[in-house]
């Protein structure tokens, strides 16, 4: 769309000191390949980008702000940008992360990579070839991005010519339009090129009406040469066309949805190159081999595990209560990430997990549990459910293997958790577990079987999940959906909550024991187990039994039919929720959010709205990969870590958007 003309056509002048904002994105520092440091570094995982006026005339700043964590989920559902809280946020200089004077030398440009819009500019104070990339959240409307880039061009014009841009024309702004390749002009020895992403053709947007692309019956019959001197050649059908053989051209579609295609002759490159169709099967092995060669050349080492690339995916996530470190399981490895200062930073990897007494037998974690102030992790292998393994996180190795037995019988453990809700903060090596027909405590100090204080049922209970409260009360879920509430291990259940017919795949409780949150395949169940009337009024279902006619009614949390239809139509996915979590902390905060996910959609429910039966109680954020699991940080209950199939990210509740018609995630379901 012709963005500059559209804004120039406004009769009202642009208010220059008005805050222009892109509300959500990530800032990366992209270093030159010649740099000895890592190529990409995520500086801020959740930040807002604005333009603001300065005290000097014709001078403006590009300003990066902390992610606005103000709770925008009031019952009136007012937007953040209309609230006084947000105005105060942007008036507070302590929220500024970085600022840059807008100048033509900054070379601000907009491009797209893998469907993600990115604003890039030079790092004027960094090393040679360094640049910043602000990767915009997909929920930001295109109109906002277009207005932002138009203002960048206008303010660069004012900076250079020291006069107002109120009546500037599109032609006058053309000199400030930066192609991404210009960022690399000074990097003569750089192997990094912008060919992996499409630069948004701002010149094409400026002059769309003058340079319309006319298609014949075959859309591929027309190409517009990027070199204006050869426009006449690009339309010829004669001998000049021979220069553009299949092996000597590459095509790419411009992201403006105009299907603009360009040919790039090999003669334009200062070196020899091979051009392949990236969608062909022939391209994939060649791309992999070249990647391996470049890695070996730059690191002076052999890439021995190339054949295992892509063979494993992230499968699990646990967050430490003491350190707030994130532990991600992937195959026989566990990656450890720090969450200091609101950013996610890689710390180390514990790889090649094996049995402590048999180093050739690998362990692939299916469940993980942190104990003893994040010093110990209990791991269950996905193929050996009757065994648990103790991982010493300070030593970085499996130090003990436990074979759970009782009365000379193996106990295949279904689920296990700490003795209390925040038991990780205690120096207690014991924890609670359940098998299909029993509940027990695992105590590594017991030499024979490691099991104590057990309760075994003679009938088939099919226990699958267990969770504990701050007082050590236990909630145990069965495969058929029943939930039993216990005041302590070894006794009979005080309450049996009837099943709704679906298997419970995840179970958690609030710290005070009032709420039980169960995850089923297509919905979540939130159950208030506080007894509301009768003899035991204000007691919990863990402590006393409910009356015959006073069983609690669960609240069923599920997506709206139109959103389910969109997920199935757009992504071909059936709804399957990941294990839901509260955002409680060990400080005693009451839950205010619930987080779960379906495929690439991370979802948060406003807890207060759910309790008040507000229909629009959830918000969505979409990612490029499936969200495996999400969990809130203990030190900040508005920040969460999400593990994706091949990535890990940290975000805040304020970055989630209501799935309204203007939100691109569910913009058009049909």
C-alpha positions, 0 to 999 in steps of 0.5 A, spaced: 500 500 500 502 507 498 503 508 505 507 515 505 502 518 500 496 516 504 499 519 510 501 525 506 494 526 504 492 528 510 489 535 511 491 535 518 499 536 520 502 531 523 503 532 531 510 531 532 511 531 539 505 525 539 508 519 541 508 514 536 509 507 538 510 499 536 507 496 543 511 489 542 517 486 540 524 483 541 530 487 540 536 483 537 544 485 536 546 482 530 553 482 529 558 481 523 560 474 522 567 477 522 566 478 530 569 473 535 562 474 539 556 470 538 552 472 531 545 474 534 544 476 541 537 477 544 538 484 548 530 485 550 525 480 550 519 484 550 520 492 549 516 497 546 519 502 540 517 509 540 519 516 536 519 522 540 521 529 540 527 532 543 528 539 546 532 541 540 528 543 533 528 538 528 531 532 532 527 526 534 529 520 538 528 512 536 526 510 543 526 503 546 522 502 552 521 496 557 515 492 556 509 495 559 507 490 564 501 494 567 495 490 568 490 491 562 485 486 564 480 490 567 472 488 567 471 493 562 477 491 557 479 497 556 486 498 551 492 499 554 494 505 550 487 509 552 489 508 560 492 513 564 497 508 567 500 507 560 501 515 559 505 515 566 509 509 564 512 513 558 513 519 562 517 515 566 525 515 564 527 509 568 523 505 563 527 507 557 532 501 555 535 505 549 535 511 545 538 513 538 538 520 535 534 519 528 539 521 522 540 518 515 546 515 517 542 510 522 539 507 516 533 505 519 529 500 514 524 495 514 524 488 512 520 481 513 523 474 514 519 468 515 513 472 516 516 476 521 516 484 520 523 487 522 525 494 523 533 494 523 538 500 524 546 500 524 549 500 531 553 507 531 557 505 537 558 498 536 563 494 533 564 494 525 558 491 522 554 491 528 546 492 527 540 492 531 534 488 529 527 490 532 523 484 531 515 486 531 510 482 534 505 479 529 499 482 533 501 489 531 497 492 525 500 493 519 498 500 519 501 502 525 508 499 522 507 503 516 505 510 519 512 508 524 516 508 518 513 514 514 515 518 520 522 515 520 523 518 513 519 525 515 524 526 521 530 524 517 528 529 512 527 534 518 534 533 521 538 533 514 534 540 511 532 543 518 525 545 516 518 542 517 516 536 513 509 538 514 508 539 506 513 534 504 512 530 498 513 523 496 519 524 491 522 528 496 522 522 501 525 517 496 532 519 498 531 517 506 528 510 503 533 505 505 534 498 502 536 492 507 543 491 503 545 498 504 546 496 511 552 491 509 555 496 504 561 497 509 562 490 511 566 488 505 569 482 508 562 480 511 559 473 509 552 475 511 547 478 506 540 480 506 538 474 501 535 470 506 529 475 507 525 480 503 526 487 504 520 491 504 520 495 497 519 502 500 520 506 493 515 501 490 510 503 496 511 510 494 510 510 487 505 504 487 500 508 482 506 510 477 509 503 477 504 498 477 505 491 475 501 489 469 500 481 469 498 477 463 495 470 463 502 468 466 504 472 472 511 469 472 511 473 465 513 479 468 519 481 472 521 488 474 529 489 474 531 493 480 536 497 476 532 502 473 537 503 467 534 496 464 527 497 465 526 497 458 530 490 457 526 487 463 520 487 458 523 485 452 522 478 449 528 477 445 535 476 445 536 479 452 532 474 455 537 469 454 541 472 460 536 470 465 537 462 464 534 458 470 541 457 473 543 465 472 537 468 476 533 468 483 526 470 484 523 472 490 516 475 492 516 482 495 512 482 502 507 487 499 503 482 497 503 485 490 507 479 487 512 483 485 518 479 482 525 481 480 531 477 477 538 478 479 543 476 474 549 472 476 553 478 473 551 482 478 555 479 484 562 480 485 563 472 486 561 466 483 555 463 486 550 457 485 542 459 485 537 454 487 530 453 488 529 453 496 523 449 495 526 443 491 528 437 494 535 438 491 536 444 495 536 441 502 542 437 502 546 442 499 544 447 504 545 443 510 552 441 507 554 448 506 552 450 513 556 445 516 562 447 512 561 454 514 561 452 521 567 448 521 571 454 517 569 459 522 570 455 528 576 451 526 573 444 528 569 438 525 561 438 526 561 431 528 553 431 530 550 433 523 546 427 522 542 429 528 540 436 527 533 436 527 532 429 530 530 432 537 525 437 540 524 441 546 519 436 550 519 439 557 520 445 562 521 447 569 522 453 573 526 454 579 523 457 585 530 459 588 534 461 582 528 462 577 532 458 572 529 455 566 530 448 565 528 445 558 529 438 556 530 436 549 532 429 547 538 426 552 540 434 554 537 439 559 538 446 557 539 451 563 537 459 561 537 464 566 531 469 567 535 475 570 533 482 569 527 480 565 531 477 560 532 470 558 540 468 557 543 461 556 547 459 561 549 451 560 547 445 557 547 438 561 548 433 555 548 426 554 544 424 560 546 416 562 544 412 568 549 413 573 552 406 573 551 404 566 554 410 562 552 407 555 544 407 557 541 414 555 536 417 559 531 421 555 527 425 560 519 425 560 518 428 567 522 433 571 522 435 578 526 440 582 528 439 589 533 442 595 533 450 592 534 448 585 540 444 587 537 437 585 533 434 579 529 428 579 528 425 572 524 420 569 526 416 563 520 415 558 522 408 557 523 406 564 517 408 569 519 404 575 526 408 575 527 415 577 534 418 577 537 424 581 541 429 577 546 433 581 545 440 578 551 443 581 555 437 578 552 436 572 551 429 572 546 423 574 549 421 581 543 416 583 538 411 580 532 409 584 528 403 582 522 404 586 519 397 589 514 395 595 514 388 597 518 386 592 514 389 586 516 394 582 512 400 582 511 404 575 510 411 577 505 415 574 506 422 577 510 425 582 511 432 585 514 436 592 511 435 598 508 442 598 506 447 593 513 450 594 517 444 596 523 446 592 525 452 597 526 447 602 532 442 604 527 436 603 530 430 599 523 427 599 517 427 595 510 424 593 508 420 587 503 416 585 502 409 581 496 407 578 493 404 584 497 407 590 500 413 593 506 414 596 512 418 599 519 417 595 525 417 600 532 416 598 534 415 605 531 408 605 535 403 602 530 398 600 525 400 595 525 408 596 518 408 598 515 409 605 508 411 607 504 408 602 496 407 601 494 402 596 487 401 593 485 394 591 480 396 586 483 400 579 483 407 581 488 409 575 491 414 578 495 419 573 496 426 576 498 428 583 498 436 586 499 439 593 497 445 596 502 449 601 499 445 607 501 439 603 494 437 602 494 432 596 489 432 589 490 426 585 486 425 578 484 418 575 484 417 568 477 417 568 477 424 570 475 423 577 479 427 582 480 425 590 482 430 595 486 428 601 488 432 607 494 427 608 498 421 605 496 414 607 489 416 609 482 416 605 480 421 601 475 427 604 472 428 597 471 425 591 469 430 585 465 426 580 468 425 573 466 429 566 468 423 562 475 425 559 482 424 562 485 429 566 492 430 563 495 435 568 493 437 575 495 443 579 492 447 585 492 454 588 497 455 594 491 456 599 488 450 596 481 453 594 482 452 587 484 446 583 486 446 576 485 440 571 487 440 564 483 435 559 484 435 552 479 440 549 478 444 555 480 446 562 476 445 569 477 450 574 474 448 581 472 452 587 473 447 593 471 451 598 465 449 602 460 455 601 454 452 607 452 447 612 456 445 618 463 445 615 462 452 611 469 455 609 472 449 610 476 446 604 474 439 600 481 437 602 479 438 610 472 436 610 467 432 605 462 436 601 454 435 602 451 430 598 447 436 594 453 441 595 458 438 590 462 444 587 460 445 580 467 446 575 468 452 571 469 449 564 475 454 560 475 452 553 476 456 546 470 459 542 467 455 537 469 460 531 476 460 534 477 453 534 474 453 527 480 458 525 485 453 528 482 447 525 482 451 518 488 455 518 493 450 521 489 443 521 490 442 528 485 439 533 485 443 540 489 439 545 491 444 551 498 443 554 498 443 562 495 449 565 499 453 570 497 458 575 501 465 576 502 464 583 509 466 587 512 463 593 511 470 596 503 468 597 500 472 591 493 469 589 493 467 582 491 472 577 492 468 571 492 462 568 497 460 562 496 454 557 497 453 549 494 450 543 499 448 537 502 455 536 497 459 540 499 461 547 493 463 551 492 466 558 485 467 562 484 472 566 483 469 573 478 474 576 474 474 569 473 467 569 471 467 577 466 473 575 463 468 568 466 474 563 465 471 557 471 474 554 476 472 559 482 469 555 487 473 550 492 470 545 499 470 542 501 466 536 508 464 535 511 460 529 512 454 532 508 450 537 508 452 544 510 446 548 509 448 555 508 455 559 510 457 566 510 463 570 516 466 574 516 466 581 519 473 582 515 476 577 508 473 576 506 477 570 512 474 566 512 467 563 517 462 560 514 459 554 518 453 551 517 452 543 518 445 539 525 449 537 526 455 541 525 458 548 522 465 549 520 469 555 514 474 555 509 478 559 501 478 560 501 484 557 503 482 550 497 477 549 491 480 545 484 479 545 482 475 539 478 481 536 476 482 529 482 486 528 487 481 531 491 478 526 490 471 529 483 470 528 482 476 523 478 471 518 476 464 520 472 463 514 
